[in-house]
Amino acid sequence: MLEFFMESMLFYFLEHCYVFARLFLFFNRNRRVLFLLPAFLCMGLFPLVFLLLPEGPAQQLFSRVGIVWLPSVFFLFLAFLATDLLATTLRVTRRFGVRRALPAPRGLWWGTFLFACAIAYGYGLYEARTLTVTRLEIATDKLPASRDRLRVVYASDLHINPHTGIAMLRKAVDTIIGQNADIILLDGDILDDGWQGTREDFALLTALRAPLGVFGVLGNHDARVDAARARDVLAGSGIQMLAEESVDVGPVRIIGMDDPVAYKLKGGDDQDAEFVSLVTKSNAQKPKPFIIVMEHKPILRRDQVGLYDIQVSGHTHGGQIFLISPQVHAKYGIEPGMNRLRGPNGDSLFYVTNGTGFSKLPIRLLAPPEIVVIDVV
């Protein structure tokens, strides 16, 4: 729960405080702007207010208001920030004797900023709902002679909530079903914070079927409010939830790891040690299976590289908005897409998906949502 408040509450609240203060100054401290203060406080505490509202129409209405309000405030934040940075640059250059180095950030500049924000907002809404399919092929000698191909379809970060909407979830489910998967993997953040889904949401998840099974792990959003309930409702939808455990399906061994948030909530002591134990036991098996590690966050354990064939992860959304992508990728030390890693025990593949849904803001910019199809041949 601490991570929930640190990441979500701080993000919304500080952003809203900054934008409100700049609006107050922009309108020359006009007291009429103060009438907007309750709305800014309410939306600045968006995650908390959402959880406190009774489930049903009240939450849904509040979320639909957020679909318009939150991106608008975000782009105002960018516009004000750019203006302040430009003004600071002007002051610095003038201090060093440079005159008219840049035009004053007024008039045409403000119109350009707002126009660019409106274009980005519209495209961001469009891109967030334009689902792509990424196809990969991995060669291995671990398939039996009786099978020349095994298809794994994996999706992460569905983020079932009113922002994504039932239409986006239906599109994701239909796309997954259309890939004729042997195995389906749902790599965490299937649910979103306090939103535990509706009957219609879970009916759609129940439609996911594959000959060798549908498997999932908890992400940080699944676990933040009620990890036990999230696990139960997902299992009730026909998803076999894995938590620091492995399962053999044909020639494949799937190792599923809970997100560290969920792991700590259930009282776990040493998740890395449990991972090492699972990988070690898998490598001792004869014949050695094709090992897939499914873990929501792209946690890279370099000393274990080479002891599994591929790890699939999500969580980062590809940055979701290109402006923050570099910081997100630097935090985890791995780029989105396919990575080939070399370690003391050999090579492993590591795929980080952009995911299918979105978090905090209902938009994507140059980080399109995707479903990943992996053909093991």
C-alpha positions in Angstrom: 0.0 0.0 0.0 2.9 2.3 0.7 4.1 1.9 -2.9 0.6 2.7 -4.1 0.6 6.0 -2.3 4.2 6.9 -3.2 3.8 6.2 -7.0 0.2 7.2 -7.7 -0.8 9.8 -5.1 2.4 11.7 -5.3 2.3 11.7 -9.1 -1.3 13.1 -9.3 -1.1 15.5 -6.3 2.2 17.3 -7.1 1.2 17.6 -10.8 -2.1 19.2 -9.8 -0.5 21.5 -7.3 1.9 22.8 -9.9 -0.7 23.3 -12.6 -3.2 25.1 -10.3 -0.4 27.4 -9.0 0.6 28.3 -12.6 -3.0 28.8 -13.6 -3.5 31.2 -10.7 -0.4 33.2 -11.9 -1.4 33.0 -15.5 -4.7 34.7 -14.8 -2.9 37.4 -12.7 -4.0 35.9 -9.4 -7.7 36.3 -10.2 -9.6 35.1 -7.2 -12.2 33.4 -9.5 -9.5 30.7 -10.2 -9.8 29.7 -6.6 -13.2 28.2 -7.4 -11.4 25.5 -9.2 -9.4 24.5 -6.1 -11.8 21.9 -4.8 -11.8 20.2 -8.3 -8.0 20.2 -8.4 -7.8 18.8 -4.9 -10.3 16.1 -5.7 -8.7 15.0 -8.9 -5.2 15.4 -7.4 -6.2 12.7 -4.9 -7.7 10.7 -7.8 -6.6 7.1 -6.6 -7.8 7.7 -3.0 -11.1 9.3 -4.0 -11.7 6.4 -6.4 -11.2 3.8 -3.7 -13.4 5.7 -1.2 -16.4 6.0 -3.6 -18.9 3.2 -3.5 -18.5 0.6 -6.3 -20.8 1.0 -9.3 -22.1 4.1 -11.0 -20.3 6.6 -8.8 -16.8 5.1 -9.5 -17.6 4.7 -13.2 -18.7 8.4 -13.5 -15.6 9.6 -11.6 -13.4 7.5 -13.9 -15.0 8.9 -17.0 -14.5 12.4 -15.8 -10.8 11.4 -15.2 -10.5 10.3 -18.8 -10.8 13.9 -19.9 -9.5 15.7 -16.9 -6.2 13.8 -16.2 -4.7 14.0 -19.7 -5.7 17.7 -19.9 -3.9 18.5 -16.7 -0.9 16.5 -17.8 -0.6 18.5 -21.0 -1.1 21.7 -19.2 1.7 20.6 -16.9 4.0 20.0 -19.9 3.1 23.4 -21.4 3.7 25.3 -18.2 6.9 23.4 -17.5 8.2 24.2 -21.0 7.3 27.8 -20.6 9.0 28.0 -17.2 12.2 26.3 -18.6 12.2 28.8 -21.5 11.8 31.8 -19.2 14.6 30.5 -17.0 16.8 30.1 -20.1 16.1 33.7 -21.1 17.0 34.9 -17.7 20.3 33.0 -17.7 21.3 34.1 -21.1 20.5 37.8 -20.3 22.6 37.5 -17.1 25.6 36.5 -19.4 24.9 39.5 -21.7 23.1 37.7 -24.4 20.1 39.7 -25.6 17.0 38.3 -27.4 18.5 34.8 -27.5 15.0 33.4 -27.6 11.6 34.9 -28.2 9.5 35.6 -25.1 7.3 32.6 -24.1 4.0 34.4 -24.8 1.4 34.8 -27.5 2.6 32.6 -30.4 4.5 30.3 -28.1 1.5 29.6 -25.9 -0.7 29.0 -28.9 1.9 26.6 -30.4 2.2 24.7 -27.1 -1.6 24.3 -26.7 -2.0 23.2 -30.3 0.8 20.7 -30.0 -0.8 19.4 -26.7 -4.2 19.0 -28.4 -2.7 17.0 -31.3 -0.7 14.8 -28.9 -3.7 14.2 -26.7 -5.9 13.1 -29.7 -3.2 10.9 -31.1 -2.5 9.5 -27.7 -6.1 8.4 -27.3 -5.9 6.8 -30.7 -2.6 5.0 -30.2 -3.7 3.6 -26.8 -6.6 1.8 -28.5 -4.6 0.6 -31.5 -3.5 -2.9 -30.6 -0.6 -4.5 -32.5 0.6 -8.1 -32.6 4.3 -8.7 -32.3 5.5 -12.1 -33.8 8.7 -13.8 -32.7 10.3 -17.2 -33.5 12.7 -19.0 -31.2 14.7 -22.1 -32.3 15.4 -24.8 -29.8 16.4 -28.5 -29.7 14.2 -29.1 -26.7 11.0 -29.9 -28.5 10.2 -33.6 -29.0 10.3 -35.0 -32.5 6.5 -35.3 -32.4 6.1 -31.5 -32.2 7.8 -29.1 -34.6 6.2 -25.9 -33.2 4.7 -24.6 -30.0 2.9 -21.3 -29.9 3.0 -19.1 -26.8 0.8 -16.0 -26.7 1.5 -13.5 -23.9 -0.1 -10.3 -22.8 0.7 -8.0 -19.9 -0.8 -5.0 -18.2 -4.4 -5.4 -19.3 -5.3 -2.9 -16.5 -9.0 -3.8 -16.3 -10.7 -0.6 -15.2 -13.2 1.9 -16.6 -10.4 3.9 -18.3 -9.5 1.1 -20.6 -13.1 0.1 -21.0 -14.8 -3.1 -21.9 -14.2 -2.5 -25.7 -10.4 -2.5 -25.3 -10.6 -5.6 -23.1 -12.8 -7.4 -25.7 -10.3 -6.4 -28.5 -7.4 -7.8 -26.5 -9.2 -11.1 -25.7 -10.4 -11.5 -29.3 -6.9 -10.9 -30.5 -5.4 -13.4 -28.2 -8.0 -16.0 -29.1 -7.3 -15.4 -32.8 -3.7 -16.4 -32.5 -4.5 -20.2 -32.0 -2.2 -20.4 -29.0 -1.0 -23.6 -27.4 -0.2 -21.7 -24.1 -1.5 -18.3 -23.0 0.4 -16.2 -20.5 -1.0 -13.2 -18.7 2.0 -11.4 -17.2 0.5 -9.3 -14.3 -1.4 -6.1 -13.8 -4.5 -7.8 -15.2 -6.5 -5.7 -12.8 -5.9 -2.1 -11.9 -5.6 -1.0 -8.2 -8.9 -1.0 -6.4 -10.9 -1.9 -9.6 -11.5 -5.6 -9.3 -13.5 -5.9 -12.6 -17.1 -6.5 -13.4 -19.0 -9.7 -14.3 -18.7 -8.7 -17.9 -14.9 -8.3 -17.6 -14.5 -11.7 -16.0 -16.8 -13.3 -18.6 -14.4 -12.1 -21.2 -11.4 -13.5 -19.4 -13.2 -16.8 -19.1 -13.3 -17.0 -22.9 -9.5 -17.4 -22.9 -8.7 -21.0 -23.5 -5.6 -22.9 -24.8 -4.9 -26.6 -25.2 -2.0 -26.5 -22.7 -3.5 -23.9 -20.4 -3.8 -20.3 -19.4 -1.4 -19.1 -16.8 -0.9 -15.8 -14.9 1.0 -14.0 -12.2 0.2 -11.0 -10.1 1.5 -7.6 -10.9 1.9 -4.6 -8.6 -1.5 -3.2 -9.5 -3.2 -6.5 -8.9 -1.7 -6.7 -5.4 -1.9 -3.1 -4.2 -5.4 -3.2 -2.7 -6.3 -6.8 -2.2 -3.9 -9.4 -3.5 -5.8 -12.4 -2.2 -9.1 -11.3 -3.8 -7.3 -10.5 -7.1 -5.8 -14.0 -7.1 -9.2 -15.6 -6.3 -11.2 -13.7 -9.0 -8.5 -14.4 -11.7 -8.3 -18.1 -10.7 -12.1 -18.1 -10.9 -11.9 -16.9 -14.5 -10.0 -20.1 -15.5 -6.4 -18.6 -15.1 -3.9 -20.8 -13.3 -2.1 -18.4 -11.1 1.6 -19.1 -10.4 3.4 -17.7 -7.4 7.1 -18.8 -6.9 6.2 -22.1 -8.5 6.7 -24.0 -11.7 4.4 -26.1 -13.9 5.2 -28.5 -16.7 3.0 -28.2 -19.8 4.2 -30.5 -22.6 7.9 -29.8 -23.3 7.8 -26.4 -21.5 8.3 -25.6 -17.9 6.8 -22.2 -16.9 8.2 -20.5 -13.8 5.8 -17.9 -12.4 7.0 -15.2 -10.0 4.7 -12.9 -8.0 5.5 -9.2 -8.2 7.6 -8.1 -5.2 4.6 -6.2 -3.8 2.5 -9.3 -3.8 5.4 -11.4 -2.5 5.9 -9.1 0.5 2.2 -8.9 1.3 2.1 -12.7 1.7 5.1 -12.6 4.1 7.8 -13.9 1.8 11.4 -13.7 2.9 13.8 -14.1 0.0 12.2 -14.1 -3.5 15.6 -14.3 -5.3 16.5 -17.5 -3.4 13.2 -19.0 -4.4 13.8 -18.1 -8.0 17.3 -19.7 -7.9 15.8 -22.9 -6.4 13.1 -23.1 -9.1 15.7 -22.6 -11.9 18.2 -25.0 -10.4 15.5 -27.8 -10.1 14.4 -27.1 -13.6 17.9 -27.5 -15.0 18.4 -30.8 -13.1 15.4 -32.3 -14.9 16.1 -34.8 -17.6 15.4 -34.2 -20.4 15.9 -30.5 -19.8 12.7 -28.6 -20.6 12.3 -25.3 -22.5 12.1 -22.9 -19.5 9.9 -19.8 -19.7 10.1 -17.4 -16.7 7.0 -15.2 -16.3 7.5 -12.2 -14.1 5.6 -8.9 -14.2 8.5 -6.5 -13.5 11.6 -6.9 -15.7 13.8 -8.0 -12.9 17.1 -9.0 -14.3 19.1 -11.6 -12.2 22.4 -11.6 -14.2 23.8 -14.6 -12.3 20.9 -16.7 -13.5 21.2 -15.8 -17.2 21.7 -19.0 -19.2 19.7 -21.2 -16.8 16.4 -20.3 -18.5 15.5 -20.0 -22.2 13.4 -16.8 -22.1 11.9 -14.4 -19.5 8.8 -12.5 -20.4 7.9 -9.3 -18.5 5.9 -6.2 -18.8 5.2 -3.4 -16.3 7.1 -0.6 -18.1 4.4 0.0 -20.8 7.4 0.9 -23.0 7.4 4.2 -21.0 3.8 4.7 -22.2 4.8 8.3 -23.1 8.0 8.7 -25.0 9.1 11.6 -22.8 9.6 9.3 -19.8 10.7 6.2 -21.7 14.4 6.6 -21.1 14.0 7.0 -17.4 11.8 3.9 -17.1 14.2 1.8 -19.2 17.2 3.0 -17.2 15.5 2.1 -13.9 15.3 -1.6 -14.9 18.5 -1.7 -17.0 16.8 -3.4 -20.0 15.1 -2.1 -23.1 11.6 -3.0 -24.3 11.4 -5.7 -27.0 13.7 -8.7 -27.4 17.0 -8.7 -25.5 19.7 -11.4 -25.8 21.6 -11.7 -22.6 24.9 -13.4 -22.0 25.8 -14.7 -18.5 28.2 -17.2 -16.8 25.9 -20.1 -17.6 25.2 -19.2 -21.3 22.6 -17.1 -23.1 19.0 -16.3 -22.3 16.4 -14.3 -24.1 14.4 -11.6 -22.3 11.3 -9.9 -23.8 9.8 -6.8 -22.3 6.4 -6.0 -23.8 4.7 -2.6 -24.0 1.6 -4.2 -22.5 -1.9 -3.7 -23.7 -3.5 -1.3 -21.3 -2.4 2.0 -19.7 -1.9 3.4 -16.2 -2.7 6.8 -14.7 -3.2 8.5 -18.1 -5.5 6.9 -20.7 -3.1 7.7 -23.5 0.1 6.3 -25.2 2.6 8.2 -27.2 5.1 6.3 -29.4 4.7 3.2 -27.2 1.8 1.2 -28.9 0.0 -1.6 -27.0 0.8 -5.1 -28.1 0.1 -8.8 -27.8 3.2 -11.0 -28.2 3.1 -14.3 -30.2 6.2 -16.5 -29.6 6.6 -19.5 -31.9 9.1 -22.0 -30.3 10.3 -24.2 -33.2 
